[in-house]
Amino acid sequence: MVTILAEKIHDNRFLRLVRNMLNAGYLEDWTWHATLSGVPQGGVASPVLSNIYLHKLDVFVEKTLLPEYTRGRTRARNPHYKKVEAAIEKARRVRDRAQTRALRRRLHSLPSGDPDDPGYRRLRYCRYADDTLLGFAGPKAEAEQIKHRLAGFLRDELKLELSPGKT
């Protein structure tokens, strides 16, 4: 944490203050406990320091993962949707209102874009303090690749591990 701060901040008194704060420990039920790693949860500076520390993750995702896993402007039209639209038009021409109504209900249950479009991928990224959310519209195999690349970056660069229960 102090190394990351020292990249941009050159005030040794401030860096020493942060280092001492991180090593100070914490009180729980009026009992002092040593800080083994990280910033104590609930600390005043915890959200700010978390945002500073995870800025490198933001840069990695925005500069590397998002451009690599996002492609295509829009999804291709769903062929089933097109067929139902054509059937609706045909039923309207022959003035079959019951058939038109039934086909419209069916049309509303179908996606207009092709969910299996191979030329369309979207990766979205959102982070709030230490909670990160990545949303991916694409095949599961690519989502697993993203997860492994993200886990590798967190492990190698930031010395963090993904929680298997939350990932």
Secondary structure, 3 states (H helix, E strand, C coil): CHHHHHHHCCCHHHHHHHHHHHHCCEEECCEEECCCCCCCCCCCCHHHHHHHHCHHHHHHHHHHHHHHHCECCCCCECHHHHHHHHHHHHHHHCCCHHHHHHHHHHHHCCCCECCCCCCCEEEEEEEECCEEEEEEECCHHHHHHHHHHHHHHHHHHCCCCCCCCCC
